[in-house]
């Protein structure tokens, strides 16, 4: 019950801050569109949200560019079946740049293998021609916690 109340309180604070900061609301909306595009594998949506300079460093050490990542996702070679944030924060270190950090529970299927892990991540967003575009991602798997 405490966890639920804490989560609801955090959600309320984030929503209140987002309402006061339209830049934050716009990046959050762009990130939701990114996750939806990654899960759908829609080439056009992926191309629209990914920066041409995308550098996507997976938790296993593989690195993709915009072209290679779109090819993998649109061909269904990798499918993101779960993408739930456990923690998510945003900072704006300079105009047109947003850093997103946190933890996410991600489940992906690739070449007959399943990756189901909690990741710690750093994502970089950049405004390009008035739109937030996904520029970079780097993540690592967190160890499982035994309860």
Residue pairs with C-beta under 8 A, 6 or more apart in sequence:
17 24
18 24
18 25
18 28
19 25
23 92
23 98
24 90
24 92
26 132
27 90
27 98
27 100
27 125
27 132
28 90
30 49
30 125
30 131
30 132
30 133
30 134
31 100
31 123
31 125
31 134
33 45
33 49
34 49
34 50
34 134
35 80
35 83
36 45
37 45
37 46
37 48
37 49
38 46
38 73
38 80
38 83
39 79
39 80
39 81
39 83
41 73
41 74
41 75
41 76
41 79
42 74
43 70
43 74
46 69
46 70
46 73
46 74
47 66
47 70
49 133
49 134
50 66
50 69
50 70
50 133
50 134
51 66
51 126
51 128
51 133
51 134
51 135
52 66
53 66
53 135
54 64
54 65
54 66
54 69
54 134
54 135
54 136
55 63
55 64
55 65
55 135
55 136
55 137
56 63
56 64
56 65
56 69
56 136
56 137
57 63
57 136
57 137
57 138
57 139
58 64
58 139
59 115
59 117
59 119
59 139
59 140
59 141
60 115
64 72
71 77
72 78
73 80
77 110
77 111
78 108
78 109
78 110
79 108
79 109
79 110
80 106
80 107
80 108
81 107
81 108
81 109
82 105
82 106
82 107
82 116
83 104
83 105
83 106
83 107
84 104
84 105
84 106
85 102
85 103
85 104
85 105
86 102
86 103
86 104
86 105
86 118
87 102
87 103
88 100
88 101
88 102
88 104
89 100
89 101
89 102
90 98
90 99
90 100
91 98
91 99
91 101
92 98
92 99
93 99
95 127
96 126
96 127
97 124
97 125
97 126
97 127
98 124
98 125
98 126
98 132
99 122
99 123
99 124
99 125
100 121
100 122
100 123
100 124
100 125
101 121
101 122
101 123
102 120
102 121
103 118
103 119
103 120
103 121
103 142
104 118
104 119
104 121
104 139
105 117
105 118
105 119
106 115
106 116
106 117
106 118
106 119
107 114
107 115
107 116
108 114
108 115
109 115
117 141
117 142
118 141
118 142
119 139
119 140
119 141
119 142
120 139
120 140
120 142
121 137
121 138
121 139
121 140
122 136
122 137
122 138
122 139
123 134
123 136
123 137
124 135
124 136
124 137
125 132
125 133
125 134
125 135
126 132
126 133
126 135
127 133
